């Protein structure tokens, strides 16, 4: 089992010991005649310190003198790391720069006193040795013991099976899901089925287990139940004993594991039992294997519930159901907090001020039940407003630990981490609360800070970082963002723990909770646009020990320029920087002094206005990450960039770089390269890529028109780049050499592991044969764009894993034939999305002659857009199609494919289409959304064949369409029984009467420019769901249904440019009791609203009237009470009456909060 009290600082010291053991460092000392004894002294002192670290780390939480001792040690460790890094960098300089090599040869036999650098570093190491001696002298005074552990953290209070269910909120869904599993039939697998309840500390795992354990259905189902609290210090014997005692409800003196397990086995024999192991953290599979052996004797209906903070534990015990517990909603968190904080049941009425503060405290809890319960209990006896505010604005470590269990519980998770993960977690305190952390970027930050320990194997540091991140994720220190799949977040209280353990060495500026900042700070971050004004910014240059400087973008609308003038002042003073970000600042250049940051490993200039990089950047030999994405003014990279031999990540996506600098292939450490651009001048040739054998992720190769010799493309050796997952080939020219480009692309065959491929603006006349090879079994995405000279497609159906295919702007393609499918009978078996776009000469799509039971069996979405000459039928049968979009295919006619599972249909600009056949929707019970636009020949939709599931129907510019037929209203009503939205615009000229009676669930109706519409037929019953009605440009429509619409939930009514509409016939508005918005526009026949019923609309909030020249009065005396918005435009008679200050009824209008009265 991993030592759960392994020290955070021991990881730092281990890095130093690894540096000292590096043969290159020893060789440098000997070559420069430095005192090797100093290295040995430093090593022994570090080893001596490590022996007391576990004891010191625990005591520092309760003893401020020990805390000060640990901080002194951290300072020395940081300084030692800087000195050793300085030596390692000097060694690289000697190798890379000929000037250094010459000097080295000339002075090889000189004494170290003649070498200023050697003298300086030897002096620094000497001072560090003395400081370490002084620190060690104080260990006995502070009572620090070698190999000892001070008063350690409690490993959690023992739990019981009892629970107060009246104070549990928001877990009903979790309960029912797990109970279904517990009460299900016998398991078909081996062993007792296990459910693992996983989540961060304090999220309520134990509480949920207690609820399940005490549920009446569970009690009645299981013959025997056991509750065992197992801390991760428990061994197999201790856990077995707890389980046995719980089942027998008696104390056991048995000390032999074998006897204990035999008795437990006999006890459970042929019984259906439930066992809860609460707090299980053991990640040793052998221990679990031994522990669960007695359980195999139980009845097959038995179940085990395990609660754990680690996803890894759930995987290790092979849980049949892993239930990740989510945070509570704000409302449920408030209920839990209030049940502990207030004695009464309704604090909002009795203590409104405290309740208001309490809501802020609940927001701070961010859905964590433990926090809500602990803070509520802390405040239960307090009625003073200031005391509540103090709790609200305090960080968790500032709360009394004897009365608030949040920090101990969450710190427990931290204490369980091995030392290397403690450093990784602590570094995350640099991020602002609520920040979305990009995983790969975090790993490169860890690398830059030297947090990831060097590996004895050849494992990449990026892979080590991935493992560490996944471990922290599995222990619930992170959770996945709901907005970006590759981003993660930290709970605010977990972030507080990170800040607590980081101490004074990490500082994240935050006005809401300012902390004292000391000059010992090594890692600094702040919110861009808030803390970078000149006055606050000047202090940054005083932190000369800084290793991290990161401003975070607070908002995309913040534009801060003050830093631009400060960069040249700031950089020369921060010589120890390892991480520097100036991202999103409007800087256009960097000072040459950037080259003096010899420790720099991470430089982020993305989204800046940088125009060129200084040549001095090429001397940053330690640089690992250079981010230049979206630097749109950057056209050239430094000429000597090939000197950056440690560069691992170069992001130039979104830049306008025209060529790669010469000798680019020397950057053999590169792991991530977003783009490689071939220039037409003296930059690197594409063959330089052949030297970069370790590229991972995605690569765009641009400027391929500048590849003259196809053998250069072959020498790029893409076929052996097995770690690339995404490749794009791009030509950027208007004139093409067909033969040359065809040969070049033939030579650019990527490795079979590639998953995503895009070929853009290829000018050859034939796509390569390798593109349709079945060897590309991992390819899931393919986009062929602007391949304008290609007249046929490869056998893409042979790409067995392909899920998305997009073919666009292939101007010479006329036919998609059998070659598209290949020779197999299972072509495109996994394809889910297929797009044909901008194919001006495509005429024919032939079916696959090998497929008899439907082509594209998995296809979910089909897009055919702007293919004006496509005339022949589409595939006959698409059994899985969910969405069909056909736009601007003017020649396309029937028949359409049979689509039994279609949910969404969009037809636009299909002028030759006259009808939609009944066969198309045969058996369909899924269709919900339908849009038909600009289909001038469309007459018939066969509405009787449409499924009753249709919810939204939009028809635009279809003048000849006959929407309603002479069938019985009952039959048509069935077609529209689920319809909620109906929009008709410039369509259905034959429509004279609109039959409202067909639409029982209609919510939104918009009718515009139906030139022959005269009536809206009333519904015999009310329209219970109707919420929005808009009538526009219906020139023959003169009235609403006589007696009103009978729509009690109608909220919005708009009538505009219906020139025959008048007020002589009642509108029946009085029946629309929920109407809040009324808009009347362009009704020249309207003279009064007296007969409309508007005066009875007590819920009306907004009234807008425009272009009603003859309207002479409004019943404002009845409406002024409810109206909040009144707009009158281009109504001259009304303007005279209601004009500001001088109108007859201005006094009445002035009572309406928001009003516009104008010409």
MARVEXSE-890906 format. One record per residue (C-alpha): x, y, z; residue in one letter. Coordinates in steps of 0.1 Angstrom, whole numbers, plus 5000, padded with zeros to 4 digits. Layout:
N
XYZA;...
// end
This chain:
1159
500050005000X;501350354992X;502550545022X;499550785027X;501651025047X;504351065021X;505551425022X;504851694996X;508351845000X;509951504998X;509051504961X;510851824956X;513951694974X;513851374954X;514051584923X;517251744937X;518751404945X;518051284910X;519751594896X;522751544918X;523051174907X;522951274870X;526351184854X;526251504833X;526351714865X;529251524879X;531151554845X;530551924845X;531951964880X;535051764870X;535451944837X;535252284854X;537452184884X;534552244909X;534552094943X;532851754940X;532751724978X;530151994978X;527751774958X;528351494983X;527651725013X;524451854996X;523351494989X;523851385025X;522151685040X;519151625017X;518951265028X;519151375064X;516251615060X;514051355042X;514151135073X;512151375094X;509751505066X;506751285074X;506851405110X;507351765100X;504551765074X;501951655099X;503151875128X;503152185106X;499352185106X;499252245143X;502652395152X;503552735135X;507252685144X;507352365124X;505452535096X;508152805095X;510852525095X;509152355065X;508852685046X;512552755052X;513352405038X;511152475007X;512952795001X;516252625002X;514952344979X;513752594953X;517052774954X;519052454951X;516952354921X;517652684904X;521352644909X;521452294896X;519252394867X;521652674859X;524552424858X;522552194835X;521652484812X;525352584810X;526152234800X;523652254771X;525052594761X;528552444759X;527252184735X;524952404714X;526952734710X;530352704692X;531553014711X;531052824744X;532752514730X;535852714719X;536152884752X;535752544770X;538552394750X;540852694756X;540352694794X;539952324799X;542952314823X;542352644840X;541552644877X;537952714887X;538953054901X;539553174866X;536053074855X;533553324867X;530553094862X;532152804880X;533053034909X;529553174911X;527752844912X;530152694936X;529652984960X;525852944956X;525952564964X;528152644994X;525652885008X;522852635003X;524852375022X;525252615051X;521552695051X;520652325051X;523052265081X;521252545099X;517852395092X;518952045104X;520352195136X;516752305145X;515051965140X;515851845175X;514752165190X;511352125173X;511151765183X;511151625148X;511851255148X;513551045121X;511150805105X;508450925129X;505051065123X;503651345143X;500051365154X;498651245121X;495351325105X;492351125117X;491450885089X;487850965092X;485350905120X;483850555121X;480450545106X;477350345114X;474350225095X;471950465112X;470650775094X;468151055098X;466351045065X;464451365073X;467651555066X;468551395033X;467851585002X;468251534964X;469151164964X;465851004954X;467150924919X;470350784931X;468450564956X;466050424931X;468750344905X;470850144931X;467849974947X;466849844912X;470349684911X;470149544946X;466749384941X;467449254906X;467548884899X;470448654904X;473748754888X;475048554858X;478648634867X;481048494892X;481148624927X;478748854946X;477649154925X;479149474937X;477949834934X;480550104940X;479450444951X;482150684940X;482651054947X;484751324963X;485051355001X;481851505017X;479651434987X;477351205006X;478550844997X;478050725033X;474650895036X;473450725004X;474650395016X;472850445049X;469650525031X;469950215010X;470849995039X;467750105058X;465250115030X;462249895038X;462449715005X;466049625011X;465449515047X;462649275035X;464749145006X;467949045023X;468048775050X;471148925066X;472849265065X;476149395076X;477649745079X;481449765081X;483450095082X;486950025068X;489650285067X;492450245042X;494850155070X;492849835076X;494449515065X;492549205053X;492249055088X;490849375103X;488349415075X;487249055078X;486849085116X;484649395112X;482449225087X;482148915109X;481349115140X;478749305121X;476948995108X;477048825142X;476449145162X;479049035187X;482749095195X;485248835182X;488548735198X;489648525169X;493148625158X;493648385130X;492448505096X;491948155083X;489548055112X;487848395109X;487148355072X;485847995076X;483448105103X;482248395082X;481848165052X;479647925073X;477648215087X;476748335051X;476247995036X;473047985014X;471948325028X;470948625007X;473048895023X;473849265019X;477249395029X;478249755030X;481949835031X;482050205039X;485250405031X;487050135012X;490350274997X;492549964994X;493949944959X;495649604963X;493749344942X;495249054961X;493749194994X;490349224978X;490548874963X;491248734998X;488648955015X;485748844992X;486348474993X;483948405023X;481148585005X;481048334977X;479148094999X;476148325001X;472948304981X;473148414945X;470848714953X;473448864976X;474949214970X;477949424982X;477949804984X;481349974985X;481750344991X;485050494979X;486650824968X;488650654940X;487350544906X;490450314905X;489050114935X;485750064916X;487749934887X;489949714908X;487149534926X;485349494892X;482149664903X;479149554884X;477649894888X;479750214894X;477550504905X;479350834905X;477651064929X;477051414917X;476751744936X;473451854949X;471352124932X;471352464948X;467752414961X;468652084977X;471852224992X;469752515006X;467252275022X;470152075038X;471852385050X;468652535064X;467752215082X;470952245102X;471252625105X;467752725114X;465552585141X;462352695123X;461252555090X;460852885072X;463953115077X;462953335048X;460053475067X;461453465103X;465153565097X;465253715062X;468653885066X;470353565078X;468553375051X;469953605025X;473453555038X;472753185041X;472053175004X;475453314997X;477053055020X;475152785001X;476452914968X;479952874983X;479152514992X;478652444955X;476452144960X;478751964985X;476551815013X;479251805039X;479952175035X;476252265038X;475752045068X;478952155086X;478452535080X;474752505089X;475652335121X;478352595129X;475852875125X;472852705143X;473552885176X;474553215160X;472053495153X;474453785148X;474553905112X;478253985114X;479153625126X;477253485096X;479153725072X;482353615088X;481653255079X;480453355045X;483653535035X;486153305053X;488153035036X;487652695050X;491052685069X;489953005087X;486952825102X;487252665137X;488452305130X;486852175162X;483352295151X;483652255113X;484651925097X;485052045061X;488852095060X;489751775079X;487551575057X;488851715025X;492451735037X;492151365043X;491851315006X;495051515001X;496951325028X;496150995011X;498051104980X;501550994973X;504151264973X;504351314935X;500551364933X;500651604962X;502851834941X;500651804911X;497551884931X;499152174949X;500252334917X;496552354906X;496052624933X;497452854907X;494152844887X;491253074897X;488152924911X;485752804885X;488452794858X;488152524831X;491552344831X;492752204798X;494251874807X;497151864782X;498052224791X;498152134827X;500451844820X;502952074802X;502852314831X;503652024855X;506551934832X;507852294831X;507952314869X;509751984871X;506851834891X;506751514871X;509551284884X;512051154858X;511450794847X;513950514846X;512050364817X;511550534783X;508050644791X;507250994778X;506751264804X;503451354787X;502250994794X;503451014830X;501451334834X;498451174818X;498650884844X;499051134873X;496051334860X;493851034856X;494850934892X;493751264905X;490551254885X;489750904898X;490151034933X;487651314925X;490051604927X;488751714893X;485451674875X;484751704838X;483452034825X;479952024811X;480952264783X;484152124769X;485051754768X;488751814772X;488452054801X;488151984838X;487252184869X;487952174907X;485252214933X;485752544951X;486352374984X;488852134969X;490552444955X;490652594990X;492452285001X;494952324973X;495552684984X;495852585020X;498552335014X;500352554989X;500852825015X;502853135008X;504652994978X;501653004955X;499553314951X;496453364931X;495253724933X;491653734943X;489954044956X;487153854972X;489653694997X;492953894997X;495853715013X;499153855025X;501653804997X;505353755007X;508453784986X;508853404990X;506153354964X;507253134936X;504053094916X;501853384907X;498553414888X;495953684885X;492853774865X;493653964833X;492154314831X;491654334869X;495154314883X;497354444855X;496954814859X;500454984862X;500255034900X;499454674908X;501654544881X;504854714894X;504854504925X;505154184903X;508754274894X;509654274931X;509053894933X;512453804919X;512053434929X;509053384907X;508953054887X;505353094874X;503753404860X;500253344845X;497453594839X;494153424832X;491553564808X;488653684829X;486453764800X;486753764762X;485654124763X;488454254785X;491254424765X;494254514786X;497054714772X;498954834802X;501154524804X;502654604770X;504754884783X;505654684814X;507054364796X;510454514789X;510754624825X;509354304840X;511254034822X;514854124831X;513954104868X;512253764868X;515253554858X;514053234875X;510853204855X;509952854842X;506452944831X;505553274814X;502153354798X;501353684781X;498353524763X;495553754751X;497554074756X;497854314727X;501654304726X;503354324692X;506954244702X;509154104729X;512354244743X;515654074735X;515954014772X;513553724769X;516653524759X;518153574795X;515353364810X;517553054810X;515252844832X;512152914809X;510352604798X;506852724790X;506053034770X;502453124760X;502053414735X;498753284721X;496153534710X;498553824710X;499354074683X;502953954682X;504554024647X;507953864651X;509853684677X;513353804688X;516253584677X;517253554714X;514353314719X;516553054701X;518953054731X;516152934755X;517652584754X;515252454782X;512152564764X;509652274762X;506352454752X;505852744729X;502252844723X;501653084694X;498052994684X;495953264668X;498953514665X;497553624632X;500253884626X;503053634630X;504453534596X;507953404605X;509553194632X;513153264644X;515853164620X;517852964646X;514852794661X;516452454655X;518552524686X;515552464709X;516552094713X;514252044743X;511152184726X;508251934729X;505152134720X;504952404692X;501452544685X;501252774655X;497552704647X;495853014634X;499053194626X;500053314591X;503553154591X;504653104555X;507452864561X;509352664587X;512852784596X;515852594583X;517052264599X;513752214616X;514351844617X;516851904646X;513951954669X;513851584676X;512151624710X;508951764695X;505951574705X;503251814694X;503452014662X;500252164651X;501352284616X;504252244592X;504252494564X;506452444533X;507652774518X;508752864483X;511953014495X;514752894518X;512852744547X;512752374557X;511652124531X;508951874539X;511651604542X;512651764576X;509551604590X;511251264585X;513551344615X;510551414638X;509651054647X;507851124680X;505051354668X;501751294686X;498151424682X;497351634651X;499451774623X;498552004594X;500952014565X;500452334545X;501952484514X;502152144496X;502252324462X;505852414471X;506952044471X;508752014438X;510151664442X;507751384453X;510651194469X;510851484495X;507251394505X;508251034508X;511251134530X;508751304554X;508150944565X;504550994575X;503950624572X;506050564603X;504650834625X;502550594644X;501550834671X;499851084649X;496051064652X;494951354630X;496551474597X;495551744573X;497151794538X;496552144524X;497552314491X;497252694491X;497252794455X;494852884427X;496952714400X;497652344401X;500152104386X;497951794384X;500751544379X;503051674405X;500251704432X;499051354424X;502551214429X;503151414461X;499951294477X;500750934467X;503950974488X;502151114518X;500550804530X;500150834568X;500450554594X;497550314597X;496950444632X;495550774619X;492050844630X;491151174613X;492251284578X;491451594558X;492651664522X;492052024512X;492552204478X;494251904462X;494751974425X;495651624413X;493251434390X;493151124411X;493051054448X;495650804460X;494750434462X;495950414498X;493050634508X;490650344502X;492850084518X;491249854544X;494449884564X;493250224577X;490950044601X;491250314628X;490150604606X;486850744619X;486751084601X;487551184565X;486951514548X;487751574511X;487551944503X;488152134471X;489551834452X;488252004420X;490051784394X;489151444408X;486551264387X;486050964409X;486250864446X;488450584461X;486850274477X;486050464509X;483550194519X;486649974529X;487450204558X;485849974584X;485750224613X;484750534594X;481950714612X;481951064595X;482551134558X;482351484542X;482951534505X;482751904494X;483452114463X;484651834440X;483752014407X;484751734383X;482851454400X;479751344380X;479051004394X;479350824427X;479650464414X;480350114427X;484050204433X;482850424462X;481750114481X;484549884472X;484149514467X;482949424502X;479349354513X;479849544545X;480949884532X;480350184554X;478949954582X;479750214609X;479250534590X;476950774610X;477351104593X;477651154555X;477851494538X;477951594501X;478351974497X;478952204468X;479151944440X;478152144410X;478451864384X;477351564404X;474551384386X;474251024397X;474550824429X;474650454421X;473550204448X;475849934461X;475049624441X;476349394469X;473849534495X;470349394492X;468949484526X;469749854527X;472850054524X;474650254551X;473150044580X;474350274607X;473850614590X;472250864613X;472751194594X;472751264557X;473451604542X;473151674504X;473652044499X;474152264468X;474251974443X;472152134415X;472551854389X;471851554411X;468851384395X;468751014403X;467250864433X;468950844467X;469750514484X;466450314487X;466450234524X;468250404552X;467150204583X;468950414610X;468650764595X;467851024622X;468351344602X;468051414564X;469051754550X;468651824513X;469252184501X;469652354467X;469352034447X;467152184420X;467051874398X;466351614424X;463051424421X;461351134437X;461650874450X;463050964484X;464550694505X;462550494530X;463450634564X;461550444592X;463550614620X;463850964607X;463451234634X;464351554614X;463751634578X;464951954560X;464152014523X;465252344508X;465452464472X;464352134456X;462452284427X;461851964408X;460351784438X;456651744434X;455651524463X;456851324492X;455750964487X;453950754513X;456750504510X;459250744525X;457650754559X;456350394559X;456650254594X;458050584608X;457050664643X;459850894651X;459551214629X;459451524650X;460851814630X;460151904594X;461252214574X;460352254537X;461552574519X;461652704483X;460252384467X;458252554440X;456852234424X;455952064456X;452152004457X;451651714480X;453251594513X;450951304519X;450151424554X;448151114561X;451450914559X;453251134583X;453550984618X;451551134647X;454851214664X;455451534644X;456051824667X;457352104645X;456452184608X;457852484590X;456952564554X;458452854535X;458152974498X;456052674487X;453152844469X;451752534452X;451752314483X;448352184493X;448652124530X;445052044540X;442951804520X;439351694518X;439751394541X;437851374573X;438951614600X;439351314623X;441951154599X;443851484595X;443751554632X;445651234638X;448451364616X;448851674638X;448051534672X;451551604686X;452251924666X;453452214688X;454952454662X;453552544627X;455052814606X;453652894571X;455353164551X;454653254515X;453152914510X;449952724504X;448152974481X;445152734479X;444552774516X;441352964523X;440452854558X;442852744584X;441352454605X;442452524641X;440352214652X;443151984639X;445752104664X;445052004700X;448652064712X;449652354691X;451752614710X;453252834682X;451452934650X;452953184625X;451153244592X;452653494568X;451753594532X;449153324526X;447553534499X;444053364498X;443553294535X;440253444546X;439253254577X;440753094608X;438152824616X;437452804653X;438152504674X;435052354691X;436952324723X;439652534739X;443352524727X;444952434761X;448652464749X;448352764725X;450953034736X;451953234705X;450153354674X;451553564646X;449553674615X;451353874589X;450653994553X;447453794549X;445654044527X;442253874527X;442153784564X;439654024581X;439153874615X;439953624642X;437453344648X;434153474659X;433853454697X;437653444701X;440353174701X;439453014734X;443252994742X;443553044779X;447353014779X;448053244749X;450853484759X;451753664726X;449553784697X;450853974667X;448754094638X;450554294611X;449954404575X;446654234572X;445054524554X;441354404557X;441554354594X;439154584612X;437554644645X;433954614634X;433854244643X;434854134678X;438353994682X;437353804714X;440553904732X;438753884765X;439053504763X;442853524762X;443253564799X;447053494799X;447953744771X;451053944781X;452154084747X;450054234719X;451554374687X;449354554661X;451054684629X;450054794594X;446254774599X;444855074579X;441154974585X;441554984622X;439855284639X;439255164674X;440154884698X;436854914718X;435354594702X;438554384704X;438254304741X;441754444748X;440454644778X;439754324796X;443354194794X;444454234830X;447654044824X;448854254794X;452454384800X;453454494765X;451454684739X;453054784706X;451154964678X;452655074645X;451455214612X;447755234621X;447055574607X;443255564614X;443455434649X;442055714671X;441755584706X;443055334732X;441355204764X;444355304784X;442355374815X;441755004818X;445254894808X;447555134826X;447454924858X;449054614841X;451154774813X;454854804817X;455854874780X;453955084756X;455155164720X;453355384695X;454955444662X;453555604630X;450055644645X;449456024641X;446056034658X;447355844688X;450456054690X;448356374694X;446556224724X;449456064742X;452456294734X;454656374762X;453556674784X;451156814758X;448956514749X;445456504764X;446056164781X;449756214788X;449156194825X;447855844821X;450655734798X;453255874822X;452255594847X;453655324823X;457355264832X;458655214796X;457055404768X;457955514732X;455755744713X;457155874680X;456555914643X;
// end
